[in-house]
Amino acid sequence: FAVVLFVLWLLLFLSALIPNDMIRDNMEQSALSYKERTAFEFTDGKKLNSVADHYADSIWLNVSWNMGEDSPLISSIRTNYYDGGKLGVNAGLYLSVTQGTEPNKDYTRYWHGTVMFIRLGHLITDVEGVKLIGFIAFLLLVGLTIFILARKRHWDLAVILALSLAAVQIWNIRLSMEYQPGFILAFVLVPLFLILERRDDKWLTILSVVSGTAVAFFDFLTTETVTILIPLALVIAVRTKENRLGSLKENLLLLLKCGICWVLSYGGAFIVKWLIASMVTNTNAFETALSSVAERMGNKVEMYADKPKSILSAVAANLSMLFGSEIRVDAGRTALGIIFLVLILLSVWYLFRGKDKKSEATIILIVLGAVVLIRCLALNNHSYLHCFFTYRALVTPIFALLAAMWLNIELPHKKRRRK
């Protein structure tokens, strides 16, 4: 944990050493590109799952620019930006870059690790280029995962993974920088999980520590669970197919260990940030950060969202996004979609169920998938307001359901005739 966090901070510090004059032209181009754009832009009719979050990207660019305006050692810990006042964050970004307007908003509660890639990227391109590079990197990493699965003769799991990603419209992560870190990091780790799990289970706990630390460093509280749940779900599926899964008790204990390692590392990365920030700024960073956490768990809503009817509204909103809803909670469309999919899955299982039941794997996969829904309930306000991107974490329960069904069916084989 300490080594990973120190190395990541060191890289962030080194990126802050890049003089702003070297990225000024591309930063100005990025700021100008948001001049005529709204904070949240629809790209496919009125479907919420197609919204591009320019608001978050403007803040990230603003933080990135201001990181080069102060001492690199201080600015890599104390992160600020100018919000533009009544003009909005897009104008705030432009005024920061072109006129050197002083920041007025503290955003120290996050590590903002993705800023290092934003600053590096702006040496050669603008924000559109940075988003494109990130999306291409993600596609290459998914390709690497599929290649590894194919080499192990698990083409079926590769197809299930691709279908699961398609179900959450994964191509839309190209729309915003904010959407990309969680998925990129997940597929940096998946190949490592698939390779090292054959050596010893301790590697899974070590990688869980790396995952929790890194996603806290890079992610903007979007789809952090995919960095641990997708790798573990793939490991369980592979081990089941290769008849080396082990007992239910052993695997649940392993998942518990990995979960504890991830949670402690994820939370620990934030605590370290708030502790260092408190010392650097001589303020209580814990108070501001914990206030933000309480807000995400509460019932406060923004002007652009209807008030949730219950704590289950967050889950309903995220499920609605899967079916292209134009409102946060579309109960009718979602119910029809879920019923249709469940009937298909049950029909396939009923027609082709195998004699060798994989009940242990099924339970484990369902447990992994359920974690995403628990996260929605725990951070219900955040999951409801930002369902247009948090819903992509549903890739895990979708993969879990498809994999569980596939592992428990047996397709008919045509008998060969003897010559």
C-alpha positions as CSV (number, residue, x, y, z in Angstrom):
1,F,0.0,0.0,0.0
2,A,2.7,2.5,1.0
3,V,4.9,1.7,-2.0
4,V,2.0,2.0,-4.5
5,L,0.7,5.2,-3.1
6,F,4.2,6.8,-2.9
7,V,5.0,5.8,-6.5
8,L,1.7,7.2,-7.8
9,W,2.2,10.4,-5.8
10,L,5.7,10.7,-7.1
11,L,4.5,10.5,-10.7
12,L,1.8,13.1,-10.0
13,F,4.5,15.4,-8.5
14,L,6.7,14.9,-11.6
15,S,3.8,15.8,-13.9
16,A,3.4,19.0,-11.9
17,L,7.0,19.9,-12.8
18,I,5.9,20.4,-16.4
19,P,5.9,24.2,-17.0
20,N,2.4,25.5,-17.8
21,D,3.9,27.4,-20.8
22,M,4.6,24.0,-22.4
23,I,0.9,23.1,-22.3
24,R,-0.6,26.5,-22.6
25,D,-1.6,26.4,-26.3
26,N,-3.4,23.0,-26.0
27,M,-5.0,24.0,-22.7
28,E,-6.4,27.1,-24.4
29,Q,-7.7,25.0,-27.2
30,S,-9.3,22.7,-24.6
31,A,-10.9,25.6,-22.8
32,L,-12.2,27.1,-26.1
33,S,-13.7,23.7,-27.0
34,Y,-16.2,24.0,-24.1
35,K,-17.2,27.6,-25.0
36,E,-20.5,26.6,-26.7
37,R,-21.1,23.4,-24.7
38,T,-23.5,22.9,-21.8
39,A,-22.2,21.3,-18.6
40,F,-24.1,18.0,-19.5
41,E,-24.4,17.3,-23.2
42,F,-26.8,14.7,-24.7
43,T,-25.2,12.8,-27.6
44,D,-27.9,10.4,-28.5
45,G,-31.3,12.0,-28.4
46,K,-32.5,12.4,-24.8
47,K,-31.0,9.1,-23.5
48,L,-29.3,9.8,-20.2
49,N,-26.7,7.1,-20.7
50,S,-25.4,9.1,-23.6
51,V,-24.6,12.2,-21.6
52,A,-21.1,13.7,-21.8
53,D,-20.0,15.2,-18.5
54,H,-18.2,18.4,-19.5
55,Y,-18.7,19.8,-16.0
56,A,-16.4,17.2,-14.4
57,D,-13.9,17.4,-17.3
58,S,-13.7,21.2,-17.0
59,I,-12.9,20.9,-13.3
60,W,-10.3,18.3,-14.0
61,L,-8.6,20.5,-16.6
62,N,-8.9,23.4,-14.2
63,V,-7.2,21.4,-11.4
64,S,-4.6,20.3,-13.9
65,W,-3.8,23.8,-14.9
66,N,-3.6,25.2,-11.4
67,M,-1.3,22.3,-10.4
68,G,1.3,23.9,-12.5
69,E,0.8,27.4,-11.1
70,D,2.1,26.7,-7.6
71,S,5.0,24.8,-6.0
72,P,4.8,21.2,-7.5
73,L,5.2,19.7,-4.0
74,I,2.4,21.8,-2.6
75,S,0.1,21.7,-5.6
76,S,0.2,17.9,-5.9
77,I,-1.4,17.8,-2.4
78,R,-3.5,20.9,-2.3
79,T,-5.7,20.9,-5.4
80,N,-7.8,24.0,-6.2
81,Y,-9.7,25.4,-9.2
82,Y,-11.6,28.5,-10.2
83,D,-15.3,27.8,-10.6
84,G,-16.2,30.8,-12.8
85,G,-18.8,32.2,-10.4
86,K,-22.1,32.9,-12.1
87,L,-20.5,32.2,-15.5
88,G,-19.9,28.5,-14.7
89,V,-17.0,26.1,-14.7
90,N,-16.4,26.3,-18.4
91,A,-15.8,30.0,-18.2
92,G,-13.7,29.4,-15.0
93,L,-11.4,27.1,-17.0
94,Y,-10.9,29.7,-19.8
95,L,-10.3,32.5,-17.3
96,S,-7.8,30.4,-15.4
97,V,-5.8,29.5,-18.5
98,T,-5.9,32.8,-20.4
99,Q,-6.0,35.4,-17.6
100,G,-4.5,33.6,-14.6
101,T,-7.5,34.0,-12.4
102,E,-6.8,32.8,-8.9
103,P,-8.6,29.5,-7.8
104,N,-11.5,29.9,-5.4
105,K,-12.6,26.3,-4.8
106,D,-10.8,23.7,-2.8
107,Y,-10.9,20.2,-4.2
108,T,-8.3,18.6,-2.0
109,R,-10.5,15.7,-0.8
110,Y,-9.5,13.7,-4.0
111,W,-6.0,12.7,-5.2
112,H,-6.8,13.7,-8.8
113,G,-4.2,11.2,-10.1
114,T,-5.6,11.4,-13.6
115,V,-4.3,14.9,-13.8
116,M,-0.8,13.5,-14.5
117,F,-2.1,12.1,-17.8
118,I,-4.0,15.2,-18.6
119,R,-0.9,17.3,-18.2
120,L,1.2,14.8,-20.2
121,G,-1.4,14.6,-22.9
122,H,-1.6,18.3,-23.3
123,L,2.0,18.4,-24.3
124,I,0.9,17.0,-27.7
125,T,-2.9,17.4,-28.0
126,D,-6.0,19.0,-26.5
127,V,-8.8,17.5,-24.4
128,E,-10.4,15.7,-27.3
129,G,-7.1,14.0,-28.1
130,V,-6.7,13.0,-24.4
131,K,-10.1,11.4,-24.4
132,L,-9.3,9.5,-27.6
133,I,-6.0,8.3,-26.3
134,G,-7.7,7.0,-23.1
135,F,-10.4,5.2,-25.1
136,I,-7.9,3.6,-27.4
137,A,-5.8,2.5,-24.4
138,F,-9.0,0.9,-22.9
139,L,-9.7,-1.0,-26.1
140,L,-6.2,-2.3,-26.3
141,L,-6.3,-3.5,-22.7
142,V,-9.7,-5.3,-23.3
143,G,-8.1,-6.8,-26.4
144,L,-5.2,-8.1,-24.2
145,T,-7.7,-9.6,-21.8
146,I,-9.5,-11.4,-24.6
147,F,-6.2,-12.6,-26.0
148,I,-5.3,-14.1,-22.6
149,L,-8.7,-15.8,-22.3
150,A,-8.4,-17.1,-25.8
151,R,-5.0,-18.6,-25.2
152,K,-6.4,-20.4,-22.2
153,R,-9.2,-21.7,-24.5
154,H,-11.9,-19.6,-22.7
155,W,-13.4,-17.9,-25.8
156,D,-16.8,-18.3,-24.2
157,L,-15.8,-16.1,-21.2
158,A,-14.3,-13.6,-23.6
159,V,-17.6,-13.4,-25.5
160,I,-19.6,-13.0,-22.2
161,L,-17.2,-10.2,-21.1
162,A,-17.7,-8.4,-24.4
163,L,-21.5,-8.8,-24.2
164,S,-21.4,-7.4,-20.6
165,L,-19.4,-4.4,-21.7
166,A,-21.8,-3.8,-24.6
167,A,-24.8,-4.0,-22.2
168,V,-23.5,-0.9,-20.4
169,Q,-22.8,1.0,-23.7
170,I,-19.1,1.0,-22.9
171,W,-18.3,2.9,-26.1
172,N,-19.7,6.0,-24.3
173,I,-16.7,6.3,-22.0
174,R,-15.1,8.0,-24.9
175,L,-17.4,11.0,-24.2
176,S,-15.6,12.2,-21.0
177,M,-12.3,11.8,-19.3
178,E,-14.2,11.2,-16.0
179,Y,-15.7,8.0,-17.3
180,Q,-12.4,6.3,-18.2
181,P,-10.0,5.8,-15.2
182,G,-12.0,3.1,-13.5
183,F,-12.3,0.9,-16.6
184,I,-8.8,1.5,-17.8
185,L,-7.4,0.5,-14.4
186,A,-9.7,-2.5,-14.2
187,F,-8.3,-3.9,-17.5
188,V,-4.7,-3.1,-16.5
189,L,-5.3,-5.4,-13.5
190,V,-7.4,-8.1,-15.1
191,P,-4.4,-9.7,-17.0
192,L,-2.4,-9.6,-13.8
193,F,-5.2,-11.4,-11.9
194,L,-5.6,-14.0,-14.6
195,I,-1.8,-14.7,-14.8
196,L,-0.9,-14.6,-11.1
197,E,-3.9,-16.4,-9.7
198,R,-2.3,-19.7,-10.9
199,R,0.6,-19.2,-8.6
200,D,-0.9,-18.5,-5.2
201,D,-4.0,-16.9,-3.7
202,K,-1.8,-14.4,-1.9
203,W,-1.3,-12.6,-5.2
204,L,-5.0,-11.9,-5.4
205,T,-4.9,-10.1,-2.0
206,I,-1.8,-8.2,-3.1
207,L,-3.5,-7.1,-6.3
208,S,-6.5,-6.2,-4.3
209,V,-4.4,-3.8,-2.3
210,V,-3.0,-2.3,-5.6
211,S,-6.5,-2.0,-7.0
212,G,-8.0,-0.2,-4.0
213,T,-5.0,2.2,-3.7
214,A,-4.8,3.0,-7.4
215,V,-8.6,3.5,-8.0
216,A,-8.7,5.9,-5.0
217,F,-5.8,7.8,-6.6
218,F,-7.2,8.0,-10.1
219,D,-11.0,7.7,-10.0
220,F,-13.5,10.5,-9.5
221,L,-16.0,8.3,-7.6
222,T,-17.6,6.8,-10.7
223,T,-17.2,3.0,-11.2
224,E,-14.6,2.2,-8.6
225,T,-16.0,-1.4,-7.9
226,V,-15.1,-2.7,-11.4
227,T,-11.4,-2.6,-10.5
228,I,-11.9,-5.4,-8.0
229,L,-15.1,-7.2,-9.0
230,I,-14.5,-7.8,-12.7
231,P,-11.0,-9.3,-12.1
232,L,-12.3,-11.6,-9.3
233,A,-15.4,-12.6,-11.3
234,L,-13.2,-13.7,-14.2
235,V,-10.9,-15.6,-11.9
236,I,-13.8,-17.5,-10.4
237,A,-15.2,-18.3,-13.9
238,V,-11.8,-19.5,-15.2
239,R,-11.2,-21.7,-12.1
240,T,-14.7,-23.2,-12.4
241,K,-14.2,-24.1,-16.0
242,E,-10.8,-25.6,-15.2
243,N,-12.2,-27.7,-12.3
244,R,-10.0,-26.1,-9.7
245,L,-12.4,-23.7,-7.9
246,G,-12.4,-25.4,-4.5
247,S,-15.1,-25.4,-1.8
248,L,-17.6,-22.6,-1.3
249,K,-16.2,-21.9,2.1
250,E,-12.6,-21.5,0.8
251,N,-13.7,-19.1,-1.9
252,L,-16.0,-17.0,0.2
253,L,-13.1,-16.6,2.7
254,L,-10.8,-15.6,-0.2
255,L,-13.3,-13.0,-1.4
256,L,-13.6,-11.7,2.1
257,K,-9.8,-11.3,2.3
258,C,-9.6,-9.6,-1.1
259,G,-12.6,-7.3,-0.1
260,I,-11.0,-6.3,3.1
261,C,-7.7,-5.6,1.4
262,W,-9.4,-3.5,-1.2
263,V,-11.6,-1.5,1.2
264,L,-8.8,-0.8,3.6
265,S,-6.5,0.3,0.7
266,Y,-9.2,2.4,-0.9
267,G,-10.2,4.1,2.4
268,G,-6.5,4.3,3.5
269,A,-5.5,6.2,0.3
270,F,-8.1,8.9,1.1
271,I,-7.1,9.1,4.8
272,V,-3.5,9.6,3.9
273,K,-4.5,12.3,1.5
274,W,-6.6,14.2,4.1
275,L,-3.8,13.7,6.7
276,I,-1.1,15.1,4.5
277,A,-3.4,17.9,3.2
278,S,-4.2,18.9,6.7
279,M,-0.5,19.3,7.5
280,V,0.3,21.1,4.3
281,T,-2.6,23.6,4.4
282,N,-2.8,23.9,8.2
283,T,-6.6,23.2,8.0
284,N,-8.8,20.3,8.9
285,A,-9.2,18.4,5.5
286,F,-11.1,15.6,7.3
287,E,-14.0,17.9,8.1
288,T,-14.6,19.0,4.5
289,A,-14.1,15.5,3.1
290,L,-16.4,13.8,5.6
291,S,-19.1,16.4,4.9
292,S,-18.9,15.5,1.3
293,V,-19.2,11.8,2.1
294,A,-22.3,12.5,4.2
295,E,-23.9,14.4,1.3
296,R,-23.4,11.5,-1.1
297,M,-25.1,9.2,1.3
298,G,-27.9,11.5,2.1
299,N,-31.1,12.6,0.3
300,K,-30.0,16.1,-0.9
301,V,-30.6,16.5,-4.7
302,E,-29.4,19.1,-7.2
303,M,-31.7,21.4,-9.2
304,Y,-31.4,19.2,-12.4
305,A,-32.8,16.0,-10.6
306,D,-36.2,15.0,-9.3
307,K,-36.2,14.0,-5.6
308,P,-35.9,10.2,-5.2
309,K,-39.0,8.5,-3.9
310,S,-37.1,6.0,-1.7
311,I,-33.7,4.5,-1.0
312,L,-34.3,2.0,-3.8
313,S,-34.6,4.9,-6.3
314,A,-30.8,4.8,-6.8
315,V,-30.9,1.1,-7.8
316,A,-33.9,1.8,-10.1
317,A,-32.2,4.8,-11.7
318,N,-29.1,2.8,-12.5
319,L,-31.1,-0.1,-13.9
320,S,-33.1,2.4,-16.0
321,M,-30.0,3.5,-17.8
322,L,-29.4,0.0,-19.2
323,F,-32.5,0.3,-21.2
324,G,-32.0,3.8,-22.7
325,S,-34.3,5.7,-20.3
326,E,-34.7,9.4,-20.9
327,I,-35.7,9.9,-17.2
328,R,-33.9,8.8,-14.1
329,V,-36.4,6.2,-13.1
330,D,-38.5,4.6,-15.8
331,A,-40.2,1.8,-13.9
332,G,-42.3,0.5,-16.9
333,R,-39.4,0.3,-19.4
334,T,-37.1,-1.2,-16.8
335,A,-39.5,-3.8,-15.6
336,L,-40.3,-5.0,-19.1
337,G,-36.6,-5.1,-20.0
338,I,-35.7,-7.1,-16.9
339,I,-38.6,-9.5,-17.3
340,F,-37.7,-10.1,-20.9
341,L,-34.0,-10.8,-20.1
342,V,-34.9,-13.1,-17.1
343,L,-37.3,-15.1,-19.2
344,I,-34.6,-15.6,-21.8
345,L,-31.9,-16.7,-19.3
346,L,-34.3,-19.0,-17.5
347,S,-35.4,-20.5,-20.8
348,V,-31.9,-21.2,-21.9
349,W,-31.1,-22.7,-18.5
350,Y,-34.2,-24.9,-18.5
351,L,-33.6,-26.2,-22.0
352,F,-29.8,-26.8,-21.7
353,R,-29.1,-27.2,-18.0
354,G,-26.2,-29.6,-17.4
355,K,-26.0,-32.5,-15.1
356,D,-22.9,-31.1,-13.3
357,K,-24.3,-28.2,-11.3
358,K,-21.8,-25.4,-10.5
359,S,-23.7,-24.2,-7.4
360,E,-20.5,-22.9,-5.6
361,A,-19.5,-20.8,-8.6
362,T,-23.1,-19.5,-9.0
363,I,-23.3,-18.4,-5.4
364,I,-19.9,-16.7,-5.5
365,L,-20.7,-14.8,-8.8
366,I,-24.1,-13.7,-7.4
367,V,-22.3,-12.4,-4.3
368,L,-19.8,-10.4,-6.4
369,G,-22.6,-9.0,-8.5
370,A,-24.7,-8.0,-5.5
371,V,-21.8,-5.8,-4.2
372,V,-22.6,-3.2,-6.9
373,L,-26.2,-2.9,-5.8
374,I,-25.1,-2.6,-2.2
375,R,-22.8,0.3,-3.3
376,C,-25.8,2.0,-4.9
377,L,-27.7,1.7,-1.6
378,A,-24.8,2.9,0.5
379,L,-24.1,6.0,-1.7
380,N,-27.7,6.4,-2.7
381,N,-27.6,10.1,-3.3
382,H,-24.5,10.0,-5.5
383,S,-25.7,6.9,-7.4
384,Y,-29.1,8.5,-8.0
385,L,-27.8,11.9,-9.2
386,H,-25.0,10.5,-11.3
387,C,-26.8,7.3,-12.6
388,F,-25.8,8.3,-16.1
389,F,-22.3,7.0,-15.4
390,T,-22.4,5.0,-12.2
391,Y,-24.7,2.5,-14.0
392,R,-21.7,1.2,-15.9
393,A,-20.6,-0.6,-12.8
394,L,-23.5,-3.0,-13.5
395,V,-21.2,-4.7,-15.9
396,T,-20.2,-6.9,-13.0
397,P,-23.7,-8.3,-12.1
398,I,-24.4,-8.7,-15.8
399,F,-21.2,-10.7,-16.3
400,A,-22.0,-12.7,-13.1
401,L,-25.5,-13.6,-14.3
402,L,-24.3,-14.6,-17.8
403,A,-21.3,-16.5,-16.6
404,A,-23.4,-18.4,-13.9
405,M,-25.9,-19.4,-16.6
406,W,-23.2,-20.5,-19.0
407,L,-21.3,-22.5,-16.4
408,N,-24.6,-24.4,-15.6
409,I,-25.7,-25.4,-19.1
410,E,-24.5,-28.0,-21.5
411,L,-25.1,-27.5,-25.2
412,P,-26.0,-30.6,-27.3
413,H,-23.2,-32.1,-29.3
414,K,-23.7,-33.8,-32.6
415,K,-22.5,-37.4,-32.4
416,R,-19.8,-38.4,-34.9
417,R,-20.3,-41.4,-37.1
418,R,-17.7,-44.0,-37.3
419,K,-16.4,-44.8,-40.8
